[in-house]
Amino acid sequence: MGLDATTVGSSTVERGIRERMKATGADSVEKYWNLVCSSAVELQELVESVVVPETWFFRDNHAFTALGKLVREEWSTRNPAGVVRLLSVPCSTGEEPYSLAICLHGSGMSRFIIDAVDISERALTRAKAAVFGRNSFRGAGLEFQNNYFEKNANGYELTAGIRCRVNFERGNLIEETFGATRQKYDFIFCRNLLIYFDAATQKRAFAKLKQMLTDDGVLFVGPSEGAVAVSHGFVSTKLPSSFAFRKSGGKLTLTGEERIKDKPERKASALSKPPTSTGKMTTVRPPTPKPGIETPEPEIDLSLARRSADAGKLEDATQICLAHLRRKGASAEAYYLLGLVQDACNAKEEARELYRKAVYLQPDHYDALIHLSLLTASLGDANGARALQHRAERAKQNVK
Ligand SMILES: C[S@@+](CC[C@H](N)C(=O)[O-])C[C@H]1O[C@@H](n2cnc3c(N)ncnc32)[C@H](O)[C@@H]1O
C-alpha cells in the first residue's frame, strides 16, 4: 500500500500484526506471514488495521473555495455544456468527496461526476452509510450542516440528493493498473496520503496522478504535501492556501519553464539566506525528478537538507525534510527549509504557510520570521510584514 512503516510508526504495524495473529489463531510470526502472503482477504484485514482514516468535512477549506472559483471562472467558461469530473483519492470515510459535492451544489453547479477511492473497505462502508458523528464537523463555518444533514439517533445523516452524487470504490493508488483505463479528471483531491509514502512510492503516486489529470486539470494536495508536489514537477496555481497545483505543461498557467525565463535564476548558494530587503523573490528551476525507478529513502539530517538547498538541489532538500517530518514529527527547521524550496519555486502562498508553521512551532525562529516578513510584504501586507520584522529583531536580541 506504499505506507512508510516509520511514518505510521513501527509499533502501529506491530500492533496490527499481533491483533491479526490473535484473530486468525496464528501462533507464530512465520505462520501469520504465510497466511498473509496466501490470502487476499487476510491481507486486506491487515491493511485495515494500519490505515489512518482521519478526515472531516471541508478540511483545509481554502481548497474548496479555490475549487469553486476554478470551476466557475475557468472550467465553466471552457466547457459551457460539459460535465466536470472529480476524483477524491483517498476518500476515507467520505467527508472529502461529499464536501466536493456540497461545494459544487452550493455554487449552483449540477453537471459533475465525483469518483471516490480508498484502500479501506471499512472506511468505504462508513462512507456509503453517510451518517456522521460530531468529529466529522470541525472548526467554524458549519452552516452547511443545517442545509445538507438531518440529525437522528445515529448522528448526522447526509441528504440523499448529495449522497447519490458520489461513486465510491475500493482501490490502491499505487497499484500498477490503478487509473489506467479511467477517463481523465479535471480536478483530483489527493490529500494527506502522500506524506505517508516513502520517496519511491511518492514518485509512483505522482506519475499516476499526472496520468489521470487532464492537461488543464488541477491537483489538490494536503498542506504538508505542497513541496513534494513541486518537486515532482507540479506548478502552484497561487490560489491562497489551497495547495492546488497544475501539471507543469498545463495550458492555463505559466509553466515552470516560462516563469524561469521571466526572472533571473537565484544563485543556489543564496537560497537559504534571507532575500533582499526590497522583498523581491527570485526563482530557481523547480527540481525535476531524477531518472531511475527506485529512490532510496533519504537521510534525515536537516543540515544536509540545508546544504542541498544551498546547492540548488531542491528535490534532495525536499525529500530530506519530508523524511524528517515523517520520522521525527513536526519540526520548525524542516518546515522552514520546505518554505525556502517553495519560495525558490515562486510558490508564495505555499511558502508562507510553511514559514508560518515553522514560526508556530518555534516563535523565535529568526530566519523563518525574516522570510515570512519579506514574503508578507511582497504579497501586499505592509503592516503584517512590519510586525514580523519587529518580532524577528526581538528574537535576535533575545539570542544575544
Ligand atoms: C488521513 S486519510 C485522508 C482522507 C482525506 N483525503 C483527507 O485529507 O481528509 C488517509 C486515507 O488513505 C487511505 N490509504 C492509505 N493507503 C492508500 C493507498 N495506497 N491507496 C488508496 N488509499 C490509501 C487510508 O485508508 C485512509 O482512509
The ligand as a Gaussian input file, in Angstrom:
#p B3LYP/6-31G(d) Opt

LIG

0 1
 C       -5.797000      10.603000       6.511000
 S       -6.936000       9.850000       5.391000
 C       -7.102000      11.158000       4.229000
 C       -8.545000      11.381000       3.815000
 C       -8.829000      12.680000       3.063000
 N       -8.141000      12.732000       1.786000
 C       -8.451000      13.894000       3.891000
 O       -7.478000      14.571000       3.590000
 O       -9.165000      14.184000       4.854000
 C       -5.846000       8.651000       4.642000
 C       -6.588000       7.520000       3.893000
 O       -5.658000       6.932000       2.969000
 C       -6.083000       5.617000       2.716000
 N       -4.986000       4.916000       2.031000
 C       -3.805000       4.502000       2.560000
 N       -3.026000       3.959000       1.600000
 C       -3.728000       4.029000       0.438000
 C       -3.462000       3.647000      -0.908000
 N       -2.293000       3.079000      -1.248000
 N       -4.417000       3.850000      -1.847000
 C       -5.602000       4.411000      -1.517000
 N       -5.920000       4.806000      -0.266000
 C       -4.998000       4.629000       0.698000
 C       -6.453000       5.116000       4.111000
 O       -7.326000       4.031000       4.070000
 C       -7.098000       6.374000       4.741000
 O       -8.502000       6.309000       4.623000

